[in-house]
Amino acid sequence: MESFTEMGKKLSVIKGILTNKIKVCEFALTNICSAQCSFCTIWKQQPKVVVDTEKAIKAVRHLSRLGVRFITLTGGEPLLHPNFEKIAAECSKENIITSILNADARLFTEQRLDALKRAKVDYVAISVDHYTNKVEFESRKIPGLLDHIKKAVSELKKRKIKTVASILISNFNHNCLGKLFKKCEELGFDTIAVNYPEFSESPVYTLGGEAIKLTNVQVIKALEEVIKLKKEFKIVNPVDSLNNIISYLKKETPPYPCLGGYLTLFVAWNFKVYPCMHLAKSFGDVLDLKPSDFKKMPCNKCNMSWYRDFSIFFHGAKSLKPLIKEVGNLGKY
């Protein structure tokens, strides 16, 4: 049976859809990270920063007033923010569906697990790169990571927090996704979310490296495999979005441009707001953000899944097809 908090969050989403006032946000709480991922340089950044807790709470309230109904607390590593519980709890108070993105499952201590439960976090997404510990270590420099993930997923389930395997297509896994998805199932994950490899020259969120230097042909083949595997595994990426990215990679005009900066936004650890992690131009400070700042400027400059997957549902009549499909999938997730 759903709690009042869960029902409140879902009603808030329905209201947002009906009033066309719904947005999703990634909020980076820190650039501190205990992983050393081969495709990301955030862990090297100096100086190290954690967002001010009181300002972060004000930011969550302001984002809620602007229509944010989904928020992912990210980093760096959000669990390394000393007051992540207070910030996540504020999201729940505002009836925002809240997820935490984790790169290092060693951090799920009893204290942090209980804090996630108290804060009423809805989802925890844990990064998984391969089905063996050996390759996981090559990717993130964390020994025995799969064992830590298995324990973390089990403990999160005991606390009734849903778990998502967050998989970035890379040189480590693009040709063995079936085995990787099977491993995620064995680890106990509720669902799988696939992220598309993307380089970013953002002054805040730099992404790149040899691990994700794949050809378009390699990525297209991997995405076609994901579409096939959706019949076997609980993969949340909509088929229409996967096909949309395939069109983009084939240099065709994708039927669903990204709506970053209109429906989706990224709040960095300096409280500056960006349309996404890719574009370098900021809207300014989050507390100064106004409804008029959200402008519909369809974009095809990158293939970042978190922004593009959500965007496909808000293109008028042509979005009815993916909407109807995904409503039918809601029971799976």
Buried (B, 14 or more C-beta within 10 A) or exposed (E): EEEEEBEBBBEBBEBBBEEEBBBBBBBBBBBBBBBBBBBBBBBEBEEEBBBEBEEBBBBBBBBBEBBBBBBBBBBBBBBBBEBBBBBBBBBBBBBBBBBBBBBBBBBBEEEBBEBBBEBBBBBBBBBBBBBBBEBBBBBBBBEEBBBBBBBBBEBBBEEEBBBBBBBBBBBBBBEBBBEBBBBBBEBBBBBBBBBBBBEBEBEBBBBBBEBBEBEEEBBBBBBEBBBEBBEEBBBBBBBBBBBBBBBBBEEEEBBBBBBBBBBBBBBBBBBBBBBBBBBEEBBEBBEEBEEEBBEEEEBBEBBBBBBBBBBBBBBEEEBEEBBEEBEEBEEEE
